[in-house]
């Protein structure tokens, strides 16, 4: 997929990064790494600092504190050397409003020394039928596919993809997933941001979860969701919980179980769920005059982990 270049041990190396907007600290001493030839997902609620971090890695912003290295280079000082080696897919934009999709892809291809065949790329991403359509008239999913094609046409060693399947139908989303997996198999490093937890759970070799400008969890999806054979109980009730419900239930269940209130009518219990745990939850509901609407037992998903760690949903 990409031209030969010196191997690196770490594709992206962020150390103690600090970024501010006026008095607001957007990134607060963040450190994380991305291994070569992997798909790494960077997740976080709105305002977590992920966009600022990735824009700094892409060279659009200068680090105000700490350091950032991408393929061993400084994204700002070494920008001329780095740009031919990376691809960037923006969440929106990236093409002129009136340009035709095929013209835009051909134009970007001519900027690279060894571009991919644009016809092949268009066919693979389902753009062949809309090549003469102006960008502004493309559907949201078509614009996303064109954005991905623009990021890939130069045969990058590393590609940053922001919400790659937003607005796509299920078939196009699956095709995009397969393409990203093929890129990894060809040795390309992919850094992914997404609001689809299923996407991150399927694709990512490693997940970094950010909140309030710091790294709060990191690991493979399996490590984050099933470490220690932990199970979950989701309790949804018919009216808001009484004040102090998580603490009260947590005391009943003991120190080996964590209780997190997700919203005013739902709790998540994380621990070794067994018949005794279920009976304790049911007894607590009766004692506190709480009427369950549903009580679901299962393994944690990545979304469960995210909600537990941040207390917020991942929203677009």
CORHU-V572390 format. One record per residue. RES is the residue in one letter. NEAR is the number of other ideal C-beta (glycine too) atoms within 8 Angstrom. D_LAST is the distance of its C-alpha to the last C-alpha in whole Angstrom. Layout:
{{RES NEAR D_LAST} {RES NEAR D_LAST}}
This chain:
{{X 7 31} {X 11 32} {X 6 35} {X 3 37} {X 8 36} {X 4 37} {X 5 35} {X 8 33} {X 4 33} {X 11 29} {X 12 27} {X 15 25} {X 10 26} {X 14 25} {X 8 27} {X 9 27} {X 16 25} {X 13 24} {X 16 22} {X 9 23} {X 5 22} {X 4 25} {X 3 25} {X 6 22} {X 8 22} {X 11 18} {X 13 20} {X 10 23} {X 11 25} {X 16 23} {X 10 24} {X 10 23} {X 8 25} {X 13 24} {X 11 27} {X 11 28} {X 7 27} {X 12 24} {X 11 21} {X 16 19} {X 14 15} {X 13 14} {X 13 12} {X 11 11} {X 10 9} {X 4 8} {X 6 11} {X 11 13} {X 16 14} {X 11 13} {X 8 13} {X 11 16} {X 15 18} {X 13 17} {X 9 18} {X 17 21} {X 13 22} {X 11 21} {X 11 24} {X 5 22} {X 8 23} {X 5 26} {X 12 26} {X 6 27} {X 8 28} {X 12 29} {X 10 29} {X 14 26} {X 11 28} {X 15 27} {X 12 29} {X 7 32} {X 10 31} {X 8 30} {X 13 27} {X 8 29} {X 5 33} {X 9 33} {X 9 30} {X 5 33} {X 8 33} {X 13 30} {X 8 28} {X 8 30} {X 11 29} {X 14 25} {X 12 23} {X 8 19} {X 13 17} {X 8 14} {X 5 11} {X 6 13} {X 4 16} {X 7 19} {X 12 22} {X 6 24} {X 7 23} {X 6 27} {X 11 27} {X 10 27} {X 17 25} {X 11 28} {X 8 30} {X 14 27} {X 17 27} {X 9 31} {X 9 31} {X 12 28} {X 12 30} {X 7 34} {X 6 32} {X 11 33} {X 5 36} {X 6 35} {X 12 32} {X 10 31} {X 6 33} {X 13 30} {X 7 32} {X 8 31} {X 14 28} {X 13 27} {X 9 29} {X 8 27} {X 13 23} {X 10 24} {X 16 25} {X 8 28} {X 5 28} {X 9 26} {X 11 28} {X 6 30} {X 10 27} {X 10 26} {X 15 22} {X 6 21} {X 5 22} {X 12 20} {X 6 18} {X 8 14} {X 10 15} {X 13 18} {X 13 17} {X 14 15} {X 14 18} {X 16 20} {X 14 18} {X 14 19} {X 14 22} {X 14 23} {X 13 22} {X 13 24} {X 15 27} {X 13 29} {X 11 29} {X 13 27} {X 11 28} {X 15 24} {X 15 21} {X 13 18} {X 13 15} {X 10 11} {X 11 9} {X 13 13} {X 13 12} {X 10 9} {X 8 11} {X 11 14} {X 6 17} {X 6 18} {X 6 21} {X 12 19} {X 11 16} {X 8 20} {X 11 21} {X 14 19} {X 12 19} {X 8 23} {X 11 23} {X 14 21} {X 10 23} {X 8 26} {X 12 25} {X 14 26} {X 6 29} {X 8 30} {X 9 30} {X 13 27} {X 15 24} {X 14 21} {X 14 18} {X 15 15} {X 12 11} {X 12 9} {X 7 6} {X 7 9} {X 11 12} {X 6 14} {X 13 14} {X 15 14} {X 11 17} {X 7 19} {X 12 19} {X 13 19} {X 8 23} {X 12 21} {X 15 18} {X 12 18} {X 15 16} {X 15 15} {X 11 15} {X 7 17} {X 13 18} {X 10 20} {X 10 20} {X 8 20} {X 10 21} {X 8 21} {X 9 23} {X 9 23} {X 11 21} {X 6 24} {X 8 25} {X 12 22} {X 13 22} {X 9 26} {X 7 28} {X 4 31} {X 5 31} {X 11 29} {X 12 28} {X 13 25} {X 13 26} {X 12 24} {X 13 25} {X 10 24} {X 13 26} {X 6 27} {X 5 27} {X 6 26} {X 10 27} {X 8 30} {X 4 30} {X 6 30} {X 12 29} {X 10 28} {X 8 31} {X 11 33} {X 13 32} {X 10 32} {X 6 35} {X 9 36} {X 13 35} {X 5 36} {X 3 35} {X 6 34} {X 12 31} {X 8 28} {X 13 26} {X 11 23} {X 10 22} {X 8 18} {X 5 18} {X 6 22} {X 10 23} {X 11 22} {X 13 23} {X 14 23} {X 16 26} {X 13 26} {X 11 30} {X 9 32} {X 10 32} {X 6 36} {X 5 38} {X 6 39} {X 14 35} {X 12 34} {X 8 37} {X 10 37} {X 14 33} {X 10 35} {X 9 38} {X 12 36} {X 12 34} {X 8 37} {X 6 39} {X 9 36} {X 5 36} {X 11 32} {X 8 32} {X 11 30} {X 7 28} {X 7 27} {X 11 28} {X 7 26} {X 8 28} {X 7 26} {X 8 25} {X 12 22} {X 9 19} {X 13 17} {X 8 14} {X 12 17} {X 13 18} {X 12 15} {X 13 15} {X 11 19} {X 10 18} {X 12 16} {X 7 16} {X 7 12} {X 5 10} {X 10 7} {X 7 4} {X 4 0}}
